[in-house]
């Protein structure tokens, strides 16, 4: 299944709500054994607030190799590709390294407890 981000979200993929919407579509495809191709053609800006729920959170539900193999990105700029890979890398580590996850959760809790 190919998903055009521009058709769904316009030129800017910026919000967590948009990311959750995309993440749910991809999650359903993965549960059905499908490949999801995310088409970035026409996307002028994308940020991690969008990418984390769209792609990163999938690593908490599915094995990393499944997400890596079945969630593909096309027509992304080099900067967008770097952003996607950074989200993937951080998610792999967060969901599969308990010590890292505890440290990150503790740091975020401290940051937001003020």
Beta strands, then each sheet from edge to edge (+ up, - down):
strand 1: 2-4
strand 2: 12-13
strand 3: 36-39
strand 4: 45-46
strand 5: 71-74
sheet 1: 1+ 3+ 5+
sheet 2: 2+ 4+
end
